[in-house]
Amino acid sequence: MNLKAVNNLGTILYTLFFGKEVGKDNLGNRYFIAKNNPHKKWVLYKSDKNPTIIPVNWQLWLTDNDVENPTMKESTNKKYAWEKSRSLNYTGTVKAYHPAKEASTHKAISKQKNYKNWNPN
């Protein structure tokens, strides 16, 4: 049994005994409420535990900003023209955004008279 399965085992057992499934998103994540407390909500992720992939409508429901769960709404899958498709959070990975030039090497900044590079020594 791998470590991910062991870490998730407690949540799965808690869900079996105390949870009630209220819906599933298009990514396969399943959403639950506690049988005795409708304000206690959680999600079982289909794959990696990455909260940045939760659809906005489910995120609103999880944080009690929306009373109805998204499966009860007609506009659950409605996508607007201005919406971008979701992407993963790449912070701390090789795919993270890095500006082409840093402030210390940027010509426009380094030519300023009042600009001095910080030196820790």
C-alpha positions in Angstrom: 0.0 0.0 0.0 1.5 3.3 -1.0 1.7 6.4 1.2 -1.0 8.3 -0.7 -3.5 5.5 -0.1 -2.6 5.5 3.6 -3.0 9.3 4.0 -6.4 9.1 2.2 -7.6 6.1 4.2 -8.9 8.1 7.1 -10.8 10.5 4.9 -12.4 7.5 3.0 -13.4 5.8 6.3 -14.8 9.0 7.7 -16.7 9.5 4.4 -18.2 6.0 4.5 -19.5 6.4 8.1 -20.4 10.1 8.4 -20.6 11.5 4.8 -23.4 11.9 2.3 -22.4 12.4 -1.4 -24.0 15.5 -2.9 -22.4 15.6 -6.3 -19.6 15.0 -8.7 -17.8 17.4 -11.0 -16.7 16.9 -14.6 -13.2 15.9 -13.4 -14.5 13.0 -11.3 -14.0 14.7 -7.9 -16.8 13.7 -5.5 -18.3 16.2 -3.0 -19.7 15.3 0.4 -21.5 16.8 3.5 -21.6 15.4 7.0 -24.8 13.6 7.7 -25.3 15.5 11.0 -23.8 18.9 10.0 -24.6 20.3 6.5 -21.9 23.0 6.9 -19.1 20.5 7.1 -18.1 19.8 3.5 -15.2 18.1 1.8 -14.0 16.7 -1.5 -12.5 13.4 -2.5 -10.2 14.0 -5.4 -10.2 11.7 -8.4 -6.5 11.9 -8.8 -4.0 14.3 -7.2 -5.1 16.3 -4.2 -4.8 19.7 -5.9 -7.4 22.3 -4.8 -6.6 24.5 -7.8 -8.5 22.1 -10.1 -11.8 22.4 -8.3 -14.3 24.1 -10.6 -15.4 27.6 -9.4 -19.0 26.6 -8.8 -17.9 23.8 -6.5 -15.4 26.0 -4.8 -18.1 28.5 -3.9 -20.2 25.7 -2.5 -17.4 24.3 -0.4 -16.6 27.7 1.2 -20.3 28.4 2.0 -20.5 31.2 -0.5 -23.3 29.5 -2.4 -26.2 27.7 -0.6 -27.1 25.3 -3.4 -24.7 22.7 -4.6 -23.9 23.0 -8.3 -25.7 19.8 -9.3 -29.0 21.5 -8.4 -28.3 24.4 -10.8 -29.1 24.6 -14.5 -26.0 26.6 -15.3 -23.4 24.2 -13.8 -21.7 23.5 -17.1 -22.4 26.9 -18.7 -19.1 28.4 -20.0 -18.9 32.0 -20.9 -16.9 33.4 -23.9 -14.6 35.3 -21.7 -13.6 32.3 -19.5 -10.2 30.8 -19.9 -9.8 27.1 -19.4 -8.3 26.2 -16.0 -4.7 25.3 -15.7 -2.7 23.8 -12.8 -0.8 25.8 -10.3 2.9 25.4 -11.4 4.4 27.3 -8.6 7.6 25.6 -7.4 7.9 23.4 -10.5 9.9 23.6 -13.6 6.9 24.9 -15.5 6.5 27.9 -13.1 6.5 31.3 -14.8 9.9 33.1 -14.7 10.3 36.6 -16.2 12.7 36.8 -19.0 14.8 39.4 -17.2 15.3 40.1 -13.6 15.4 43.6 -12.2 19.2 43.5 -11.6 19.8 42.7 -15.3 17.0 44.7 -16.9 18.6 47.6 -18.8 15.8 50.2 -18.2 16.0 49.7 -14.4 19.8 49.4 -14.1 20.3 52.7 -15.9 18.3 54.6 -13.3 20.6 56.8 -11.2 18.9 56.0 -7.9 18.9 52.2 -8.5 21.4 50.1 -6.6 21.6 46.3 -6.6 21.2 44.8 -3.2 24.4 43.1 -2.0 24.1 41.0 1.2 27.8 41.4 2.0 
